[in-house]
Amino acid sequence: MKLEADIKAQLEQYLQLMEDDVLLKVSAGSDQVSRDMLALVDELTTMSSKIKAEQTSLKRTPSFSVNRIGEDTGVTFAGVPLGHEFSSLVLALLQVSGRPPKVEQNVIEQVKNIKGEYHFETYVSLSCHNCPEVVQALNLMSILNPGITHTMIDGAAYKEEAEGKNVMAVPSVFLNGDWFGSGRMTLDEILAKMGNGPDASDLADKDPFDVLVVGGGPAGASAAIYAARKGIRTGIVAERFGGQIMDTVGIENFISVKYTEGPKLAASLEEHVKEYDIDVMNLQRAKRLEKKDLIEIELENGAVLKSKSVILSTGARWRHVGVPGEAEFKNKGVAYCPHCDGPLFEGKDVAVIGGGNSGIEAAIDLAGIVKHVTVLEYMSELKADSVLQERLYSLPNVTVIKNAQTKEITGTDKVNGITYIDRNTGEEQHIELSGVFVQIGLMPNTDWLDGAVERTRTGEIIVDKHGATSIPGVFAAGDCTDNPYKQIIISMGSGANAALGAFDYLIRN
């Protein structure tokens, strides 16, 4: 398997940044994955004199580890790290060679100070855009701390092993053989999960802000930048920087940028925010808002932040169907990301709940991977754009069932089917399948604001044309508001609008 010319050219540029020699220890068999892996390793060694390779026996075959000369770093790839994991391979080569990581020094020290033995294993699919961040964070931890090792495992190459561990969502991380977590996790989040995260004392005694932004997605980043540019004291408190776009794959309607991906855009937002004197408090969840002399935001860790004005930009999350079996079988057959988890259902029957654009796009994507897709739509017609419907109906392995009210997702230790009610006849129907992808839109992250600000029946914060809410000094922007259109570019505009509204409020008060 040869690297494509453009990827090879890109790789050659990166490999010039290597500092010291690196040794790849390769464990290969006679299978196709081993042959592909050996071809990749051969290309790497011919492209850089700093990369050496030797055959050995590792825990898994096929796999290879990336090491300093004379020292095992604990970074292993089981499978061929191409697709979305290509960047993980490049970073591992650079960082093992001695290239400093782009991570704040206090985080590096945190990792180096971890005591004990930690052996991480991450099951990924190469089409998963959420997996590389987890793989790269754990690889970096292995490079920095001799007590930590990490193996990336391609679930398609190690299908039986993944199924034996009931891995039905990626990334799935195991620590010392036990399940550790699944889904996208940043380095900070992994450290927090290991008990090394920030606590209330780190946030105590902060001076009041002029503007405090709650939420770090496109609306929050835009609001913070616009506020900071006015020269006023600005802070962002966010559960995870980037918000919902971290779960978005292709973005083709961000004007002036023909194509980008959510994580890439989130990284650009964070980089832009850090250009300004903005106090970024990540991994913090707000739980209460109260207007006193100043506006108080209490966090779940007990810390209380104060500000003269607040901009709420907490975004939205995937809406749940709310039927028996959904919560019980989450990551055990119930999934919300077809790009990430679709490859785990190769050759199996699945259902997609939802006939809007996201549901039909998911069904089209999945049809290329799985054996059969059943689309369940509650209404009498699909709501997706006609161009998507035409594409869907052209596919031979898709069935569309309309007027279908989902009643239950069934299973024992994992999903084995779905029960729905035919709304025309009232009859109950059951379909045997292995996976259910829920794609029924979004709901705002505003539960914590009960009784605080005025919201719609569905929980969206009601704002005026300046982004002002029902509480003086409290503004809101983005997908958590009653703005009718939930788009990245609209969220950014509303964030800027809310910041200008807040600045105007501060001047007048």
Secondary structure, DSSP 8 states (H G I E B T S, - for coil): ----HHHHHHHHHHHTT--S-EEEEEE--SSHHHHHHHHHHHHHHHH-TTEEEEE---SSSSEEEEEETTEEEEEEEES---GGGHHHHHHHHHHHTT---SS-HHHHHHHHT--S-EEEEEEE-TT-SSHHHHHHHHHHHHHH-TTEEEEEEETTTTHHHHHHTT--SSSEEEETTEEEEES---HHHHHHHTT-S--HHHHTT---EEEEEE--SHHHHHHHHHHHTTT--EEEE-SSTTGGGGG--EE--BTTBS-EEHHHHHHHHHHHHTTS-EEEE-S--EEEEEESSSEEEEETTS-EEEEEEEEE---EEE-----TTTTTTBTTTEES-HHHHGGGGTTSEEEEE--SHHHHHHHHHHHTTSSEEEEE-SSSS--S-HHHHHHHHT-TTEEEE-SEEEEEEEESSSEEEEEEEETTT--EEEEE-SEEEE---EEES-GGGTTTS-B-TTS-B---TT-B-SSTTEEE-GGGBS-S---HHHHHHHHHHHHHHHHHHHHH-
